Amino acid sequence: MPTERPLRVIVAKAGLDGHDRGAKVIARALRDAGMEVIYTGLFQTPEQIVATAIQEDADGIGLSILSGAHMTLFPAVLDALQAQGAGDVVFFGGGTIPADDAADLKKRGVREIFTPGAPLANIVSFVERECGKRRQLVG
C-alpha cells in the first residue's frame, strides 16, 4: 500500500524584497513539522512562484512580503493561480501588513495573513489543516 506523501509547501519571496529571515524561519518550522518545503529564494515574480507550485505539485504557497508591495504582489499571485487552473492551492502570507490590508487580501482569496510575532505553532497548524483539506478534495 503506497504511503501518502507529506504536505508540500512553497515558501516564496516576491518582488524586490531582500529580507528573507522570516521566510526561512517559517520554512524550517514547516519542515520540522514533517512537510516538504521548497524555498524559492529571493526576487521571484508571481508567475515564477505559481509555476514552481504547479511543477512541484504543491498543496500550498506561503508568500512573505516586507517591502510594502503586498497589495500588488498578493493579488498577482492569486491571478496567476487562477490563470493556471490552480486556484485550489492554499495561498497564505505574512509580513508587515496592516490589518485593513490583511482583511482586504483575505476577501480577495488569501487564506490567512500572519504578521511578525505570530506563533510558529499557529502557522504550522493552519498549514496542516488547510493543506490537508485541499489534499482530501483533490485526492
C-alpha positions in Angstrom: 0.0 0.0 0.0 1.6 3.3 -1.0 2.3 5.8 1.7 0.8 9.3 1.3 3.5 11.9 0.7 3.9 14.7 3.2 2.2 18.0 2.6 4.3 20.0 0.1 4.5 23.8 0.6 6.2 26.5 -1.4 7.7 29.4 0.7 8.4 32.4 -1.5 9.7 35.9 -1.6 8.4 38.1 -4.3 9.5 41.4 -5.9 12.4 43.3 -4.7 12.1 42.4 -1.0 15.5 41.1 0.0 14.6 40.3 3.6 14.2 36.5 4.0 15.0 35.6 7.6 11.3 35.2 8.4 10.6 33.1 5.4 13.5 30.8 6.3 12.2 30.5 9.9 8.7 29.5 8.5 10.2 27.1 6.0 12.2 25.4 8.8 9.2 25.2 11.1 7.1 23.6 8.4 9.9 21.2 7.5 10.4 20.3 11.2 6.6 19.5 11.3 7.1 16.9 8.6 6.2 18.8 5.5 8.2 19.0 2.2 9.2 22.7 1.8 10.5 24.3 -1.4 12.0 27.7 -0.7 12.1 29.7 -4.0 14.7 32.2 -2.9 14.6 36.0 -3.3 13.3 38.2 -6.1 10.7 35.9 -7.6 7.8 37.0 -9.8 4.3 35.9 -9.0 4.3 33.9 -12.2 7.6 32.1 -11.2 6.1 31.3 -7.8 2.9 29.8 -9.3 4.9 27.9 -11.9 7.0 26.4 -9.1 3.9 25.4 -7.2 2.4 23.7 -10.2 5.7 22.0 -11.1 6.2 20.7 -7.6 2.5 19.7 -7.2 2.4 21.9 -4.1 -0.5 21.9 -1.6 0.2 25.5 -0.5 2.1 28.6 -1.1 3.4 30.9 1.7 4.4 34.3 0.5 6.5 36.6 2.7 6.5 40.3 1.9 8.1 43.1 4.0 8.5 45.6 1.2 5.1 47.1 1.3 4.1 45.7 -2.1 1.6 43.3 -0.6 -1.4 44.9 -2.2 0.2 44.4 -5.7 2.0 41.1 -5.3 -0.6 39.0 -3.4 -3.4 39.7 -5.9 -0.9 39.0 -8.7 -0.2 35.5 -7.3 -4.0 34.9 -6.9 -4.5 35.9 -10.5 -1.6 33.7 -11.7 -3.1 30.7 -9.7 -6.5 31.2 -11.3 -5.0 31.7 -14.8 -3.1 28.3 -14.4 -6.2 26.5 -13.1 -4.6 26.1 -9.7 -7.0 28.2 -7.6 -7.3 25.4 -5.1 -3.7 25.7 -3.9 -3.8 27.1 -0.4 -2.3 30.6 -0.6 -1.3 32.3 2.7 1.2 35.0 3.5 3.0 37.1 6.1 4.9 40.2 6.7 4.4 43.7 7.8 0.8 44.0 6.6 -1.7 46.4 8.2 -4.9 44.9 9.5 -7.1 46.7 6.9 -4.9 45.4 4.1 -4.9 41.9 5.5 -8.7 41.9 5.7 -8.9 43.1 2.0 -6.5 40.4 0.9 -8.5 37.7 2.7 -11.6 38.9 0.9 -9.7 38.6 -2.4 -8.8 35.0 -1.6 -5.6 34.9 0.5 -6.5 32.2 3.1 -4.6 33.8 6.0 -2.1 36.5 6.8 0.4 36.1 9.6 2.2 39.2 10.9 5.5 39.4 12.7 5.4 37.6 16.1 2.8 35.1 15.0 3.4 31.9 16.9 5.0 29.2 14.7 2.7 26.6 16.1 -0.3 28.6 14.7 1.2 28.8 11.3 2.1 25.1 11.2 -1.4 24.1 12.4 -3.0 26.4 9.8 -1.0 24.8 7.0 -1.6 21.3 8.2 -5.4 21.9 8.5 -5.9 23.9 5.2 -3.5 22.0 3.0 -4.8 18.7 4.5 -8.4 19.8 3.5 -7.2 20.6 -0.1 -5.4 17.2 -0.3 -8.7 15.5 0.6 -10.6 17.4 -2.0 -8.2 16.9 -4.9 -7.4 13.3 -3.9 
